[in-house]
Amino acid sequence: MDHSGGVMTHPAPDVVIVGGGVIGCAIAHALAGAGARVTVLERAGIASESSGAAAGILAPRLHATAEAMFALALESHKQFGPLVESLRAETGLDPEYIRSSVFDLAHDEKDEERIRDRITWLRETGHDVRWLDREEVLEIEPALEPGIRGAYFDTDAYHIHPIRFTNALAQAAGRRGVRFHTGAEAIGLERSGSHATAVRMPTGTLPAGHVVLAAGAWMRSCGEWIDTPVPVYPARGQILTISAVPPPIRSIIYAGDAYLFPRVDGSIVIGATVEHVGYDKSVTARGLSWLLGSIPSICPALAEAPFERAWAGLRPETPDALPIVGPARGWANVTIAAGHFRNGIMLAPITAALISRLILEGVADPRLAPLSPDRFASWEPNSDQQ
């Protein structure tokens, strides 16, 4: 990888990817695996923004059930096992891909009604999830708050270490010939008719046969380059970890807007806020207070656990909470892959596979139609999205 911020002299890449988060690295890995020459431009470092701040929960039947996204999330979920094994073999890196059950706790009647409705819908469509009564939940996870009414229960969930996963994708892509330029900020595109011919940077231009825009929460500026709305805006998420050895829980636990789960190192991840504060990545007293205050109502045994650290990232949110994936309007060789919000890690494998096929074979998977950038052709921001 080149960390100079400049671009070395090499044959012009087939594809230039703007953004070195999990989506950009996954696309680079997939394209290079199919034989394409790829260069990734990243203004900071690999996984330096939302991808590095994510929790890494992979439970699509719980957190990726929007109609336009669910089938893609399930397919992506199936791809993780083979992909992780391939990354381990190619790089020797371990992304900490861990199988886990997942619970969504019901504390009151309203919670129970919401959760039971989801379970009914999932079971009617063939998914093996179920409702557990209080006693059944506590038999599996006895340290949970005993006043719960019951919970959603799914055994087909995982969690992965986002930074290690993204770095493994980047390292494997590099071994396949992908060139990474970190500290290299893209500032625009050169154009000839409907074709992008190069990506502009403060230090010069990089010729490109195709351009993929995967700049996360900074995609609005990319929209200005291509003169089309790309309504992605930052949503701050604060997360913290506490220490517990051994951890009193083994599963991923959701309770309302909060979640917690144990990592293999004995830390417990607790998240996450959703705040619309622009590009402010501050960790705040209000955010930490909410996160810490959620612990006793979920797992009282963790109330006295030592605090480890806290951090914040900027998730790329869209007005309809769905990713924006597909060809850019009015351009023959520019593709957008952004706006994955809380599902960037979850959707990285399928996004990479479908974007690679779109670019190299010209095949647009029909499942991408609801995610097309064209749905925002006439979009105007409201006061919360300025």
N, C-alpha and C positions, 0 to 999 in steps of 0.2 A: 504493500500500500504506500502511496505517496502522501506524505503529511506536510508537503511544502505549501499547499494552497495554489500552486501553479499546475499546469498541465504539460506533461512531458511529450516529446515527439514520438508518436507511434502512428501506425495506420489508423485512419478515421474509423471510429467505432460504428458498428451497425446500429447500436442503440445507446443513447445517453439517458441515464436515470438521474433525475434531480431529487435527492433525498436519500439519506443513509439510515433510515429507520427500518423497522422490521418489514414493512411492505416493500420498500426499495430494495433491500437486501434479498428478500425472498424472490422478487421478480428477477433480479440480476442472477441469482443462483439458477433459476429455472431456464432463463434465456441462454445462459452459458452452457447449461447441460444439453441444450438443443443445438449447440454449435455457433451461437451468435457471439460476435465481438461486442463487449459491453463495457461502458465506463460509468461509474457512479460518482456524482458530485455531491458532496455533503459540506454544508457551510461550517459545521462544528466537528463533531466526531460521531462514529458509529453508535447508534442507540443513545444519543446524547439528549434526546428530548422525550416525547411520550413513551416510546418503546422501552427506554431505560427506566421509566418511572412506573410502569404498569405492574399489576400484581401477578398476572399470568394465569388466571383461572380459566380452565377450559371445560365449560359445562353448558353446551349450547342449548340443551333442552330447558335450561333455566334462564339464561341471560341473552339468548340470541333468537327469540321466537317470533320476531316480526315476520309477517308473511313473505315479504320480498327477500328476506335474508335467511330464513330458517333452513331451506334445502341446501343452500351454499354452506352454511355453518356446519350442518351434519356431514356433508361431504368433506369439508376441511378437517373436521374432527377425525374422520377415518384416515386421513392422510398423515396425521402426526406421527403415528408409530413408525411406519416405514421411513418417513423423512428423518426422524430423530436417529434411527439406527444408521441411516446413510451418513448423516452428519458426524456421528461418532466415528464411523469407519474412515471418513475422509479427513477428519481433523484431529481426532483424539479428544475432542472437547465433550464434556457432559453437560447438556442443557437442563439436567434435573427434571426430567419428564416423569412425573409420579402419578400413579393411579390413586384415586380417592373417591369415596362416596361424597355426595353433596346433600345437605339438608337446607330447606327454607322453612324457618320456624314460624309457627302461628302463635302469637301471644294473646290474641283476642278473637272474637267471633268474626269480625271483618276480615282479619288475616286468613282465618280458616276458610271462609267462603271464597276468597280470591284464590287461594292455593288449591282448594278442591276443584274449582272450575278449571284451572290449568291442568290439573291431573286428569280430569275427565276428558278434556280436549286431546291431550297427548295419548291417553290410552285408546281413545276412539280411532286414532291414526296409527296405532300399532306400536307405541312406545312403552317400554317396560319401566314405568315409574309408578310410585304408589304413595298413598297417605299412610303415615304411621301415627298411632295414638301416642299420647304422652309416655305411657309406660314402655312402649316399644322403642321410642326415641332414646329414653334414658337407659335402656338396656344396652344400646349400642354406644351411646356417648353419655355416661353417667355424670360427667362434670357440667353438663349444660344446666341452665336455669330451670329449676323444677316446676315453675309455675306455667310452663308452656302448655298449650292445648294439644299440640301434635306438630307434624311437619311433612312437607314434601320430601321424598327420598328417592335418590337416583344413584345407582352404583357405577354408572358409566361416565365418570368425570375424572379430570386430571388437573394438575397444575404444573407449570413449567417456569424456569427462571428466565425472565424476559431478556435480560442483558446477555446471559450466556447463550440463549437461543439465537438472538440476533447476531452476536459475534460469531457463533458457529456457522450461521448462514453466510456471513461475510467472508470468513476464512475459507469455507468450502468454495464459495464463488471465486475467491482469489486464486485458489488452486486450479479452478477451471479456466483461468485466464482473465477474469474480470479485473479491471483497473479501478481502484478507489482513490479519489482525491479528496482528502479531508481538509477542512479549512479553506475550501473552494466554494465561494458563494456564487450561485447563478443569479444573474440580474435581468435576463431577458433572452429573447430568441431572435435570430436572424431569419428572414423570411424571403422566399421567392414564390410568388403566387400563393397557392394553398399549402406549400411545403415549408416546414422549418428546415433550414440548412445548417444551423449551428446554434449552440448555446453561448450566450454572452456572459462573461465574467469581468470583474475589474481588471484582471491581468491579460485579457484577450478573449478569443473565441475558440470553441471546440466544435469542429464539424460533426454532424450527426445524421445518420440515415433515418432515425426515428427518435423521438423524445418522449420519455415517460415522466410525467409530473407527479411526484409522490412526496410532497413537501410537508405533509402533516398539517399542523395548525397554521402554517404559513402559506397555505394554498391560495388565499385571497389575492396575494400579490402576483401569483402565477396567472390568475385569471386576468389580471391587467395586461400581462404580456400577450395573451392570446385573444384579448378583447371579447371575453365571454364570461358571464358570471360563474364563479366557482365558490358558492357560499359555504365555506368552511371557516369556523371561528373557534377560538380556544375556550375550553372548559377546564378550569383548574381542578385537579384532583389531588387532595392531600392524603397521604398514607403514612403509617408508622409501624414500627415493630417493637415488640416486647420480648423478653427472654423467659423461657420456661423449659427446664430440663429435668425430667422428661416432660413433654407437653401433655396437658390434661385432656386434649382432644386429638383425634386422628383424622377428622374429616374437614371438608370445606363447609363452613356454617354461614348461611345467610340469615339475616333477621331484619326485615324492612329494608332500609337503605344501606345498612352496614353488613360487612362480612368479616370473617376471620378464618385463618387456616394455618397449620404448622408447616414450616419448611424443614428440610432434613438436618439443618444445623441447629435446631432447637428454637429458632426464632418464630414468633407468631406474627403474621402479617394482619393488620387491621386497616380496613379502608371502607369507603373512600368518599370524600366530599365531591360535590359537583357544583362549581362556582363560576359565574360569568363575571370575570374581573379583568378582562383583556389579557395582555401578555405578562401578567404579574405571577411569578412562580414562588412567591413568598410562602413560607410555612407560618401560619398565624395561630395566635392564642385561641381564637374562636374555633378554627378547624381542629386543632389538637384537643380542645375541650370536648367537642362533639365526639370525636373518635374515642378518646379515653372514656368518656361517659357512657358509651355504648357497651363497654366490656362487661360490667357487672350484670346487665340485663340479658346477656347472652351466655356468658361463662363466668360465674362468680369466682371460680377457683383462680382466675387470672387477674382479679382485682388488685392484688398486691405484687404482681409480676414486675420485675425491673424494666424500666423504659430503656430502649436501645437507641433508636434514631427515628427521624421523620423526614419526609421529602415531599415534593410536589412536582407534578408534571402537567402539561397542557394537552389535553385530549383534543383531537380534531373533530368537532361536532358539526352537524348539518341541520338545517331546519326541520327535516323529517326523520332525523336520527338514523338515516341509512347512508351507507357509503356512496361515493360518486366514482363510478368505475366505467370506463369506456372511452371511445374516440371523442376528442375535443371538436366541438361544432365549428365547421369552417376550415378545418385543417385535415390534410390527407395523412399526416404522419406524426400526430401528437396524440398521446393517450393519457388520460387522467386516472389515477388510482389513489384516492384520498378519502378523508371523511369517515374513517372506520370507527371513530368515537371510542367506545369501550370494548370494541371487538377486533382491534388491529391484530393482536397476537392470534386470536381464534381464527380469523379469516385470512391470515397471511398465506398459508399453503394453497388454498383454492384461488385466491386472487392472483397469485403468481402463476399458477397453472393456466388460468383462463386468459390472462394478459399475454403470456408467452404464446399461446395458440393464436390469439387475435393478431399479434404483431407478425409472427413468422408464417402463419398459414392463412391469415385473412378470415378466420372463422370466428364469428361472434356467437358465443354461447347464449341461447335464448334466456337463460336464467339471469343474465346481466341486464336485460332490457329494463327492469324496474329501477336499476341503479344508474341508468344513463345520465350523463351530464346534461342532456337535452331537456330534462324535466325542469331545469332551472333557467331556461333560456330567457324568460322574462322576469326573473326574480328581482325583487327590491328588498333591501334589508329593513327590518324594523329597528326600534330603538335599542333592543338588546343585542343586535347583531352588527352594530356599526364597527 
